[in-house]
């Protein structure tokens, strides 16, 4: 256990001295799930226009052929690959999120960094998983502190960007074999601050310089990656619970789109601000509900197809969806609570009160195939799945990265 002292130094010492064998089985298993889920999302997001723009720019820059850009042919310098793969990791709303920071996108930092740097240094699967767990540890702790101390809606500050830079730096530093001093430098460069006292990262962003002490709390006993939430649907984390309620009603009662008259969704009042029409369809509550009701499913590729989103059927269904804010649902856990009421054209009223339920392994597998198979085909998708599931035993990450080329 680290003695009390400076956060930057103590954290760096713990990160560099923690081996894969030191990690509890729960953290190792969750790391496998996080990499598996993240890679599926990255492959799907590799087709997005904004990601393609980044890839085109990187290929124009050229350079040595170190690492794979997922879903693309050819290789690029490791820093360029990390940039492109990082853009895919949260290119849309499919990546795993962090429950204790109410949906923070932590995994989008360490996973693409680990894959890109790991391929360059020919890391083993255990090396990759260790780097992901420990990189996530820094990102998850930062995200939780930032969210609690200064909500991004109040400050107009998106803490994912800061946590992503630090968690990625830690991940890369571990795979590069940096010592404690090197890790301290990496943390300082990523944050453009130290993590201690006046003029630290926490002083600059939160105006609470002592908040950084929480980075050391229960270090080595609690692992942030065990608080990951995997998303069933390619939508924002605030949308997950009521979508689950919608699909349960549709499937249990065999309701088709032509039978739906109106849908009312009760959520915490503070969550109603997440329903604006200006956001992308993948985060707009009205749009994800409309597509789910109109099609009986929520497909990533259709959600990112403007013709499908703008179709008359979806737009008509959107007018039938109404959100109601509950002032009495004030606890943070209420963000994973919803009541969905559906009225049919025949006047039948159906209701489902639901709390978010974690995904099963079978559901994670189904999600992976729905995201990857349209890009790689069934046979190659099965090979990628096998390599990911066997990552802990892999002597090198290279075969996986070769399969992930487009």
C-alpha positions in Angstrom: 0.0 0.0 0.0 1.3 3.5 -0.9 2.1 5.7 2.0 0.5 9.1 2.2 2.3 11.7 0.2 2.1 13.5 -3.1 -0.5 12.2 -5.4 1.5 12.4 -8.6 4.5 10.5 -7.2 2.4 8.0 -5.2 0.1 7.2 -8.1 3.1 6.8 -10.5 4.8 4.4 -8.1 1.7 2.3 -7.7 1.0 2.1 -11.5 4.6 1.1 -12.3 4.8 -1.5 -9.6 1.4 -3.2 -10.1 1.8 -6.3 -12.3 -0.9 -8.3 -14.2 -0.8 -11.0 -11.5 -1.5 -8.4 -8.9 -4.9 -7.5 -10.5 -7.9 -9.3 -9.0 -9.8 -11.7 -11.3 -12.8 -9.4 -11.4 -10.7 -6.6 -12.9 -9.1 -8.9 -15.4 -12.4 -10.3 -16.6 -14.0 -6.8 -16.9 -10.9 -5.7 -18.9 -11.5 -8.5 -21.4 -15.2 -7.4 -21.7 -14.2 -3.7 -22.1 -11.7 -4.4 -24.9 -14.2 -6.7 -26.6 -17.0 -4.2 -26.4 -14.8 -1.3 -27.4 -13.4 -3.0 -30.4 -16.9 -3.7 -31.7 -17.8 -0.1 -31.4 -14.6 1.1 -33.0 -15.1 -1.1 -36.0 -18.6 0.2 -36.5 -17.5 3.8 -36.0 -14.7 3.5 -38.6 -17.4 4.2 -41.3 -18.5 7.5 -39.8 -17.8 10.6 -42.0 -16.0 12.5 -39.2 -13.7 9.5 -38.6 -13.0 9.1 -42.2 -11.9 12.7 -42.4 -9.4 12.1 -39.6 -8.1 8.9 -41.4 -7.7 10.7 -44.7 -5.7 13.5 -43.0 -3.5 11.0 -41.2 -2.8 9.0 -44.4 -1.8 12.3 -46.1 0.8 12.9 -43.4 2.4 9.5 -44.1 5.3 8.2 -42.0 6.5 4.9 -40.8 4.2 1.8 -40.8 3.9 1.1 -37.1 0.3 0.4 -36.3 -3.2 -0.5 -37.7 -6.0 1.9 -38.1 -9.0 -0.3 -37.3 -11.2 -1.0 -40.3 -8.6 0.5 -42.7 -5.8 -1.0 -44.9 -2.2 -0.1 -44.4 -0.4 1.1 -41.3 0.6 4.5 -40.0 2.9 5.9 -37.3 1.9 4.8 -33.8 0.8 8.3 -32.7 -1.4 8.7 -35.8 -2.9 5.3 -35.3 -3.7 6.2 -31.7 -5.4 9.4 -32.8 -7.5 7.7 -35.4 -8.5 4.7 -33.2 -9.2 7.1 -30.4 -11.6 9.0 -32.6 -13.4 5.7 -33.3 -13.6 4.7 -29.7 -16.1 7.4 -28.9 -17.1 8.2 -32.5 -20.7 7.4 -31.5 -22.7 6.2 -28.5 -21.7 2.6 -28.4 -18.7 2.5 -26.1 -18.7 1.3 -22.5 -19.3 4.0 -19.9 -18.4 4.5 -16.2 -21.3 4.2 -13.8 -19.9 6.2 -10.9 -19.4 9.2 -13.1 -22.9 8.9 -14.5 -21.9 7.7 -18.0 -18.3 9.0 -18.4 -16.6 7.7 -21.5 -13.4 6.4 -19.8 -12.7 3.3 -21.9 -12.4 5.4 -25.1 -8.9 6.5 -23.8 -7.0 3.4 -22.7 -8.4 0.8 -25.2 -7.3 2.5 -28.5 -4.0 3.6 -26.9 -3.3 0.1 -25.7 -4.0 -1.5 -29.1 -2.0 1.1 -31.1 1.1 1.2 -28.8 0.8 -2.5 -28.0 1.1 -3.4 -31.7 4.1 -1.2 -32.1 6.0 -2.7 -29.2 4.7 -6.3 -29.9 3.0 -6.5 -26.5 1.4 -9.6 -25.1 -2.3 -9.9 -24.3 -1.5 -9.7 -20.6 0.5 -6.5 -21.2 -2.5 -5.0 -23.1 -5.0 -5.9 -20.4 -2.8 -4.6 -17.6 -2.4 -1.3 -19.4 -6.1 -1.0 -19.9 -7.0 -1.8 -16.3 -4.5 0.7 -14.9 -5.1 3.4 -17.5 -8.8 3.0 -16.8 -8.1 3.3 -13.1 -6.7 6.8 -13.5 -9.5 7.9 -15.9 -12.3 6.4 -13.8 -11.1 8.1 -10.6 -10.6 11.4 -12.4 -14.0 11.3 -14.0 -15.8 10.5 -10.8 -14.1 13.4 -9.0 -14.8 15.8 -11.8 -18.4 14.9 -12.1 -19.1 15.2 -8.4 -17.2 18.5 -7.9 -18.3 20.4 -11.0 -21.1 19.0 -13.2 -20.2 19.7 -16.9 -23.6 21.1 -17.5 -23.1 23.8 -14.8 -19.5 24.6 -15.8 -19.8 23.8 -19.5 -16.8 21.6 -19.1 -16.7 18.1 -20.6 -14.5 16.1 -18.2 -14.1 13.1 -20.6 -11.5 15.0 -22.6 -9.2 15.6 -19.6 -9.7 12.0 -18.2 -9.1 10.6 -21.7 -5.7 12.4 -22.1 -4.5 11.2 -18.7 -5.7 7.6 -19.0 -4.2 7.3 -22.5 -0.9 8.6 -21.3 -0.8 6.1 -18.5 -1.7 3.2 -20.8 1.1 4.1 -23.3 3.6 4.7 -20.5 3.0 1.2 -19.1 3.4 -0.4 -22.5 6.6 1.5 -23.1 8.0 0.4 -19.8 8.5 3.8 -18.3 9.8 3.9 -14.7 8.2 5.9 -11.8 9.8 9.2 -12.8 8.9 8.6 -16.5 5.3 8.0 -15.5 5.2 11.2 -13.4 6.4 13.1 -16.5 3.8 11.4 -18.7 1.0 12.4 -16.2 2.3 15.9 -16.0 2.5 16.3 -19.8 -1.0 14.8 -20.3 -2.6 17.1 -17.7 -0.3 20.1 -18.3 -0.3 20.2 -14.5 0.8 18.1 -11.5 -2.0 16.4 -9.5 -1.1 18.0 -6.2 -1.9 21.3 -4.4 -2.1 24.9 -5.6 -2.0 25.3 -9.4 -2.6 21.6 -9.9 -5.0 20.0 -12.3 -7.8 20.0 -9.6 -7.1 23.6 -8.7 -7.2 24.7 -12.3 -10.4 22.8 -13.3 -12.3 22.5 -10.1 -10.9 25.2 -7.8 -10.5 22.5 -5.2 -6.8 21.7 -5.0 -7.3 19.0 -2.3 -9.7 16.9 -4.4 -6.7 15.0 -5.9 -6.2 13.2 -2.6 -9.1 11.0 -3.6 -7.0 9.5 -6.4 -5.2 7.5 -3.8 -8.3 6.2 -1.9 -8.5 2.4 -1.7 -5.8 2.1 -4.4 -5.2 -1.5 -5.1 -8.4 -2.6 -3.3 -11.0 -1.0 -5.5 -10.6 -1.0 -9.3 -12.5 1.5 -11.3 -12.9 -0.8 -14.3 -15.3 -3.0 -12.3 -17.8 -0.1 -12.4 -18.2 -0.3 -16.2 -21.6 -0.2 -17.8 -22.0 -1.8 -21.2 -24.7 -0.4 -23.5 -27.3 -2.6 -25.0 -28.2 -0.1 -27.6 -26.2 2.3 -29.8 -27.5 5.3 -27.9 -26.4 7.6 -25.0 -26.3 6.1 -21.5 -29.3 8.2 -20.4 -31.4 6.5 -23.1 -30.6 2.9 -22.1 -33.2 2.3 -19.4 -36.3 3.5 -21.1 -35.3 1.9 -24.4 -35.1 -1.4 -22.5 -38.7 -0.7 -21.3 -39.9 0.1 -24.8 -38.5 -3.1 -26.2 -39.9 -5.2 -23.4 -43.4 -3.8 -24.0 -43.1 -4.3 -27.8 -41.9 -7.9 -27.6 -44.0 -9.1 -24.7 -47.2 -7.8 -26.2 -46.4 -8.3 -29.9 -47.1 -4.7 -30.8 -46.4 -3.3 -34.3 -45.7 0.3 -35.2 -49.2 0.8 -36.7 -50.8 -0.1 -33.3 -48.9 2.6 -31.3 -51.0 5.7 -30.5 -48.8 7.4 -27.8 -45.8 6.7 -25.6 -45.1 8.5 -22.3 -41.8 8.1 -20.6 -41.2 9.2 -17.0 -37.6 10.0 -16.1 -35.9 12.3 -13.5 -36.7 15.9 -14.1 -32.9 16.7 -14.4 -32.8 14.2 -17.3 -35.4 16.0 -19.4 -32.7 18.5 -20.7 -31.1 15.5 -22.5 -34.1 15.4 -24.9 -33.3 18.4 -27.2 -34.0 18.1 -30.9 -30.6 19.7 -31.8 -28.5 16.7 -30.8 -27.5 13.8 -33.0 -30.1 11.0 -33.4 -27.9 8.7 -31.2 -28.3 10.9 -28.1 -31.7 12.5 -28.8 -34.3 10.8 -26.6 -37.1 11.4 -29.0 -35.2 10.1 -32.0 -33.9 6.8 -30.4 -37.4 6.1 -29.1 -39.0 6.9 -32.5 -36.7 4.6 -34.3 -37.1 1.8 -31.8 -40.9 2.1 -32.0 -41.0 2.4 -35.8 -38.6 -0.5 -36.5 -38.8 -2.7 -33.4 -35.1 -2.5 -33.0 -32.3 0.1 -32.8 -29.6 -0.6 -35.4 -26.3 1.4 -35.3 -26.0 1.7 -39.1 -29.6 2.8 -39.6 -29.2 5.3 -36.7 -26.3 6.8 -38.6 -28.2 6.8 -42.0 -29.8 10.2 -42.5 -32.4 8.8 -44.9 -33.6 6.3 -42.3 -33.6 8.9 -39.5 -35.6 11.4 -41.7 -38.1 8.8 -43.0 -41.8 9.8 -42.7 -42.5 6.7 -40.5 -39.8 7.7 -38.0 -40.8 11.3 -37.9 -44.5 10.5 -37.4 -43.5 8.2 -34.5 -41.5 10.9 -33.0 -44.6 13.0 -32.5 -46.1 10.2 -30.4 -43.3 10.2 -27.8 -43.6 12.4 -24.7 -41.2 12.7 -21.8 -42.4 13.6 -18.3 -40.0 14.8 -15.6 -40.3 13.3 -12.1 -39.4 15.9 -9.4 -39.4 13.2 -6.8 -36.7 11.1 -8.4 -33.6 13.0 -7.1 -31.0 10.3 -6.3 -28.2 9.6 -8.7 -29.4 6.0 -9.0 -32.7 7.3 -10.4 -30.9 8.0 -13.7 -31.2 4.3 -14.3 -35.0 4.3 -13.6 -37.9 4.9 -16.0 -41.6 4.2 -16.4 -42.8 3.6 -20.0 -46.5 3.8 -20.7 -47.7 2.8 -24.2 -51.3 3.5 -25.4 -52.4 1.5 -28.5 -54.7 2.7 -31.2 -57.5 0.5 -29.6 -57.2 2.3 -26.3 -55.2 -0.4 -24.5 -52.7 1.1 -22.0 -49.6 -0.9 -21.2 -46.9 0.1 -18.6 -43.4 -1.0 -17.7 -41.5 0.3 -14.7 -37.8 -0.6 -15.2 -34.4 -0.2 -13.7 -31.3 -0.6 -15.9 -30.2 -4.3 -16.0 -26.5 -5.2 -16.8 -25.8 -6.9 -20.0 -25.2 -10.6 -20.1 -22.3 -12.2 -21.9 -24.6 -13.5 -24.6 -26.0 -9.9 -25.1 -22.4 -8.6 -25.4 -21.7 -11.2 -28.0 -24.8 -10.3 -30.0 -24.0 -6.6 -29.9 -20.4 -7.3 -31.1 -21.6 -9.3 -34.1 -24.3 -6.7 -35.0 -21.5 -4.0 -35.1 -18.7 -5.9 -36.7 -20.3 -8.4 -39.1 -21.5 -5.7 -41.5 -17.9 -4.5 -41.9 -15.9 -7.7 -41.8 -18.3 -10.5 -42.7 -19.3 -13.5 -40.6 -16.1 -15.6 -40.9 -13.6 -12.8 -40.2 -15.8 -11.5 -37.3 -15.7 -15.0 -35.7 -11.9 -15.0 -36.0 -11.7 -11.5 -34.4 -14.0 -12.6 -31.6 -11.9 -15.7 -30.9 -8.7 -13.6 -30.7 -10.3 -11.1 -28.4 -11.7 -13.7 -26.1 -8.3 -15.4 -26.0 -6.4 -12.2 -25.4 -5.2 -13.1 -21.9 -3.3 -16.1 -23.4 -2.0 -14.3 -26.5 1.8 -13.9 -26.8 1.4 -11.0 -29.1 -1.3 -8.5 -30.1 -0.2 -8.5 -33.7 -2.5 -11.3 -35.0 -5.5 -9.5 -33.6 -4.5 -6.1 -35.1 -3.9 -7.7 -38.5 -7.4 -9.1 -38.5 -8.8 -5.7 -37.6 -7.5 -4.2 -40.8 -10.2 -3.4 -43.3 
